[in-house]
């Protein structure tokens, strides 16, 4: 009889896991109405919705806004800038523009 109750308690704990399912970024990108709803929920009560879901909402929002393409990656070296080569007039010594 004791084993029966231990089994029932274990079954109850597994059934009442309480971990909410997280909607994926892809499903939120495909469903803008649900994304809008979850964004409002995250804004109103972030703790209740949870970090994982709100992070997925933020990523889906970013992907919808920026597009799902390749992220921006700056070049390793910045372009060389030269005041003489840009065609802008250089100031004279007295502050006036040189002809």
N, C-alpha and C positions, 0 to 999 in steps of 0.2 A: 504494500500500500504506500510505503514511503517513496518508492521509486516512481510510482504513479504521480505523486504530487511534485516531485522534482522535475519530472518530464513536463507536467502542466505549466510549472513556473517558467521553465526554459522556453517552452512554446509561446507563452504569453510575452516573454521578453523579446523574442524574435519577431513576433507579430506586431508588437508596439515599438518598433525600432525608432520611429519618430523622425527619421532622416527624410526631409522632403526631396523629391526628385528635382533635379536642376535641368531647366530647359537649355538646350545647346545653343551656341552662338549661331550656327547655321539655321536652326529652326526659327530663331528670333529675326535673323536677317530676312528670311523668307516670309515672315508674318509681321508686318509693320504695326498692325493694330495691337497685337500682343506685346510687342516691344514697347510701344507707347504706354500701355497699361503697366507693365513691369517697371518702366522708368519712373512713373508716378509713384508706384509702391516703394521703390528704393529710396526715392526722395523723401517720402512721408515717414517711412519706418524702416531704415536700413537694417537695423538689428533683427527685426522680425523676418525680413526677406532673406537675409543672410549674405555674407561676403561673397560666397561662390556664385550665387545667382546674380547679384548686383555687378560683379566683375564680368560675367557673361553678357549682361545687359550693356555695360559700358563698351565692351569689345564689339558687340553687334552694332551699337550706335556708331562707333568709330568706323566700322567697315561700311555701313550704309552711307555715311557722310563722305568718307575718303575713297571709297571704292575698295574692292577686294584685291587690288593689284599688288605689285611689288612695293614694299615700304621704301620711303626716301632714304637713300644712303649717300651722304656727301662724299665728294672725292677726297682722296688722301691728302692732296696738296691744294691749298687755295690758289686761285688764279693770281698771277703776278699783276699788280696794279702799278702803273707809272703815270705820274701827273703830266709828263711831257708827251706821252703817247696817246692820251685820250682826246686831244684836240682842243681842250679847254685853254683859254688864255691864262697866262700866269701873271700875277700881280707884280707891278714894278716896285722898286725900292721905296718910293714915296707913297705907296698905297693905291696909286692910279693904275689902270689897266695899261699894259704895254701894247703898242700898235702892232 
